[in-house]
Amino acid sequence: MALYEVVREIQNECANNQMRDVFFDEIETEDPVASVREMLSNERQLELTVETSDDDNVTVFANCAGIVQKFVFTRI
């Protein structure tokens, strides 16, 4: 299993508020996309978009009924 530092950003939809909620965690997984699906398993309308880089880092964008969350997995 690979160890990743995960940065989770949640867009704030409130008017006049440009801040984001940002959370940091370490996750051990072989499949970052499956980890995001598991974290958001209670979401009914879930759409995932995945971007990968050459250095095994993965960015997953999760659209949960119009609210976008960004998960950046950086291999440690």
Backbone bond lengths (Angstrom), bond angles and torsions (degrees), N, CA, C in turn:
res aa  C-N    CA-C-N  psi(-1)  N-CA   C-N-CA  omega(-1)  CA-C   N-CA-C  phi
1 M - - - 1.458 - - 1.522 109.80 -
2 A 1.308 115.18 147.52 1.460 121.11 179.32 1.523 110.01 -99.12
3 L 1.315 115.94 146.87 1.462 121.77 177.97 1.521 108.78 -101.95
4 Y 1.341 115.95 128.86 1.458 122.50 -178.50 1.523 110.93 -124.31
5 E 1.329 115.52 143.80 1.454 120.55 163.94 1.526 104.71 -89.28
6 V 1.333 115.81 132.04 1.458 120.43 -177.00 1.526 109.10 -117.97
7 V 1.329 114.90 126.78 1.460 121.36 173.11 1.523 106.24 -109.28
8 R 1.327 116.11 122.45 1.467 121.79 -179.13 1.524 108.23 -112.69
9 E 1.326 116.29 120.02 1.465 121.91 178.60 1.524 108.40 -113.42
10 I 1.322 115.92 131.63 1.462 121.16 177.22 1.522 107.39 -117.80
11 Q 1.328 116.23 122.21 1.455 121.63 179.19 1.518 110.00 -63.55
12 N 1.319 116.61 139.36 1.455 121.46 176.43 1.523 108.05 -95.31
13 E 1.310 117.58 121.24 1.462 122.94 -176.55 1.529 113.26 -90.43
14 C 1.319 118.06 1.63 1.468 121.02 -179.09 1.532 110.11 -71.82
15 A 1.305 115.82 140.06 1.468 120.88 179.42 1.525 110.41 -63.15
16 N 1.330 116.27 142.94 1.461 123.91 178.05 1.523 114.07 62.01
17 N 1.315 118.62 18.73 1.455 121.91 178.17 1.527 108.11 -124.18
18 Q 1.309 116.92 107.93 1.457 121.92 -177.22 1.534 112.92 -93.00
19 M 1.319 117.57 1.49 1.456 121.09 -177.49 1.523 110.82 -75.72
20 R 1.309 115.22 157.01 1.460 122.14 175.73 1.522 107.86 -121.57
21 D 1.315 115.59 152.14 1.457 120.00 169.93 1.521 106.60 -84.25
22 V 1.333 116.84 128.33 1.454 121.23 -177.50 1.521 109.00 -127.51
23 F 1.342 115.87 130.03 1.457 122.50 -179.15 1.525 108.86 -127.40
24 F 1.335 117.14 144.82 1.454 123.05 179.50 1.519 108.61 -120.50
25 D 1.340 116.26 142.46 1.461 120.71 -179.51 1.520 108.58 -156.97
26 E 1.308 116.99 164.36 1.462 123.10 170.83 1.515 107.38 -116.24
27 I 1.329 116.05 131.51 1.460 121.50 -177.38 1.521 108.58 -131.71
28 E 1.315 116.04 136.50 1.455 121.75 174.52 1.525 107.57 -103.40
29 T 1.336 116.41 116.49 1.454 120.50 -176.43 1.525 110.37 -156.80
30 E 1.310 116.46 156.94 1.459 122.21 171.60 1.518 110.65 -94.78
31 D 1.339 117.31 -20.37 1.462 121.63 -175.55 1.528 110.55 -135.03
32 P 1.345 118.56 96.45 1.462 121.08 -179.56 1.533 113.56 -58.79
33 V 1.326 117.30 -35.98 1.471 120.17 179.99 1.521 110.71 -64.86
34 A 1.320 117.45 -42.02 1.464 121.09 177.21 1.529 110.77 -63.58
35 S 1.333 116.50 -35.33 1.471 119.89 177.66 1.521 111.09 -64.15
36 V 1.340 117.04 -41.08 1.466 120.32 178.15 1.523 109.79 -65.69
37 R 1.342 116.99 -43.45 1.477 119.65 177.80 1.527 111.07 -57.73
38 E 1.331 116.45 -40.50 1.459 120.82 179.67 1.530 111.23 -67.02
39 M 1.357 116.59 -42.30 1.472 120.39 179.20 1.524 111.53 -61.93
40 L 1.324 116.24 -34.05 1.469 121.36 -175.62 1.530 111.76 -108.89
41 S 1.316 116.81 28.21 1.464 121.07 -174.71 1.529 113.60 -63.64
42 N 1.324 118.18 -20.32 1.471 120.24 -179.84 1.530 112.65 -87.05
43 E 1.333 118.10 -2.36 1.463 122.04 179.84 1.522 109.66 -81.04
44 R 1.320 116.59 130.95 1.464 120.99 -178.86 1.518 112.04 -78.65
45 Q 1.325 116.85 -46.32 1.460 121.44 -178.39 1.522 108.75 -106.51
46 L 1.309 116.70 92.16 1.460 121.74 -175.99 1.522 109.68 -119.45
47 E 1.335 116.33 122.96 1.458 122.15 174.91 1.524 107.85 -123.48
48 L 1.318 116.47 128.68 1.459 121.00 -178.55 1.523 110.61 -113.48
49 T 1.336 115.38 139.28 1.449 123.27 172.80 1.523 106.57 -124.78
50 V 1.332 116.59 133.60 1.468 120.81 -173.61 1.520 110.12 -120.84
51 E 1.346 115.28 135.03 1.469 122.71 172.32 1.521 107.69 -123.95
52 T 1.319 116.62 134.35 1.465 120.57 177.52 1.518 109.25 -119.33
53 S 1.324 115.41 155.38 1.460 120.98 176.55 1.518 108.84 -117.85
54 D 1.323 116.20 171.07 1.461 121.26 -177.36 1.524 113.57 -67.65
55 D 1.327 117.10 -20.50 1.470 120.02 -176.53 1.531 112.22 -101.22
56 D 1.324 117.77 33.59 1.470 124.47 175.28 1.524 114.09 65.30
57 N 1.322 118.33 18.07 1.463 120.98 175.15 1.526 108.50 -91.26
58 V 1.330 115.62 145.14 1.460 121.36 -174.98 1.522 108.79 -130.25
59 T 1.339 116.05 135.55 1.465 121.99 173.19 1.511 107.64 -117.46
60 V 1.336 116.06 126.10 1.458 121.68 179.87 1.517 107.75 -117.66
61 F 1.331 116.40 124.87 1.458 122.66 174.35 1.512 106.98 -101.31
62 A 1.324 116.88 123.28 1.462 122.14 -179.07 1.522 109.05 -113.72
63 N 1.314 115.95 117.25 1.459 121.44 176.41 1.524 107.05 -97.98
64 C 1.325 115.28 110.64 1.466 122.12 -178.14 1.522 108.07 -109.55
65 A 1.329 116.71 90.70 1.464 122.20 179.26 1.524 111.66 53.50
66 G 1.339 116.42 43.97 1.456 120.97 175.99 1.513 115.64 96.19
67 I 1.311 119.03 -12.81 1.464 122.12 176.95 1.525 107.73 -100.26
68 V 1.340 115.68 121.64 1.458 120.54 -175.58 1.528 110.29 -95.17
69 Q 1.323 114.79 131.59 1.457 121.93 174.01 1.518 107.46 -119.37
70 K 1.330 115.46 142.23 1.457 121.17 -179.73 1.517 108.90 -117.78
71 F 1.330 116.79 125.85 1.453 122.60 178.36 1.527 107.72 -115.00
72 V 1.339 117.20 117.70 1.458 121.90 179.22 1.518 107.60 -108.00
73 F 1.346 116.18 113.91 1.461 122.91 179.64 1.520 107.97 -99.37
74 T 1.334 117.24 115.46 1.449 122.68 177.70 1.515 108.55 -113.11
75 R 1.312 115.66 120.52 1.466 119.77 -176.92 1.523 110.82 -67.64
76 I 1.317 115.65 132.08 1.468 122.32 -178.91 1.533 108.78 -96.54
